[in-house]
Amino acid sequence: MSQIENLINRLDKVKGRNGNWTACCPAHSDRSPSLAIRLLEDERILLHCFAGCDVNEIVQSLGMTISDLFPPKTENFEDSKPIKINTQKFFATDLLRIMSFESMVVMIAASDLSKGKKLNERDMDRMKLSFERIQEVARYAGV
């Protein structure tokens, strides 16, 4: 079994193809897939949780280590494949999912503020994170 198959088989609600998948993040209580998985040409595996989980938390919750995300080392340097930069972009559905989630966070805070409630420090920090993520998606999409 390949490293990517080993990883994918441990996850729930996996969708995708051609080296790009989404799944529920095992590091937090995730009902809607927020984990992006990408297999690069050199067999490295990239993970990104849009809810903010750290890669170490993700692999540990799967009973794996960071080294499981990299191809086995070759004996000779000359035998190894050169690293190619993958320019493949995220699926538009991934970007829309992020925007939808972060917009919901902003809407909840706006609703609380309109009712005269004050946001505590934790809520303000979460609002800042939502703002940063929305800006990141806009930059990525070239908006």
N, C-alpha and C positions, 0 to 999 in steps of 0.2 A: 504494500500500500504506500502510495506517495505521501509526502508531507502535507500537501494541500488536501488530499482525500482524508487523511487522518484528522486534520483540523475541521473540515466541513462536516464529517460524520459526528462530531461532538457538539455541533450547534443545532439550534432550533429555528424553524421557519426560514430555511435557507432558500434564497431565490437568486438567480443569475446565470451567467454563462460566459464563455470566452475569457476567463481569467478575472471576472468581476462578479462579486456576489454581495448580497446583504443578508443579515441574519440577526436574530435577537442576541444582544450582548449578554454573555453569561456572568459578567461582573456586577450587574445590577438587575433589579427587577424590571425586566423589559418585556412588554406585551407587544410592542410594534418594533420591527427590526430597525435598530439604530447603529448596527455594526457594519462597516464597509470592509470588504476583504478584496485584496487585489493580488493576483499572482503575476510577478514580473517575468520577463523572458529568461532571466538567469536563475529562475526558480525561487527567488526570495519572495516572502509573503508579507504584505503590508496590511496592517489592521488599523482602523480608525473608528472609535466610538463617538458618535455625534452627541451623545449625552455627557461626554467628558471623561469617561473611564480611561485610566492609564493602561498602556499596553501590558505592563507587568501584571496588573490586576486581572486583565483579560486572560492571559495565558495561564496564570496560576489557577484561576477558577476552572480551567479546562484540564488541570493536571499536567500542564506542559511547561516548557521553559522558552525563553527568548530564542535560544539556539535552535529550537524546533521550527522557527520561521525562516531559517536559512538552509540552503542546500548543503549536503554533506561536503566536507572539505576534500579536495583532490590531493593526491600524493605529490604530484609535480605541478609547479606553478605553470609550466608551459602547457599542461593538459587542460587547464581551466578555461572556461569560456570568458571572453571579454564581457564586461558589464555594459549593457545597453540601457540608455535612459528611455523609459517608457513614457511616451507623450500622450498616451490614451487618457481621455478626460473622464470625469465622473458621468454617470448616466444623468440625464435631466431629471429623472424621477427621484434620484438621491438628493439633488439640490432642492427640488420642490418639497421633499419630505422635511429637510432641514428648515426651510423657510416657513413651512406650515407649523412646525413644532415651536420654533422661536417666536413666530408671530402670536401663537397662542399664549406663550409666557407673557409677552408684552400686553396682550388683550386682558389677561387676568389682572395684571398690575394696574392697567388703566382703569379697569372696572372698580378695583379697590380704591384707587385715588378719587374716582368720580363720586364714590360714596362717602368721601371724607376720611377714609382710613389712611394712616401713614404707613409707608413701607419701612420695615426694619432694615438693619444693615445687611443681613443675609439676602433679603429680597432685592435690595439695591445692587448688591454684588451680582445677583443672578440677572438682573436687568442689564447691567454692563456687559455680562457675558453674552446675552442675547444680542445686544447691539453689535458686539465684535463679530459674532458668528454671521449675522445678517450682512454686515459689511464684507466679510470674507467671501460669502457666497456671491455677493454682487461683484466683487473684484474678479472672482474666478469666472463668473459668467460674462465678464466684460461690460457690465452695466455701469 
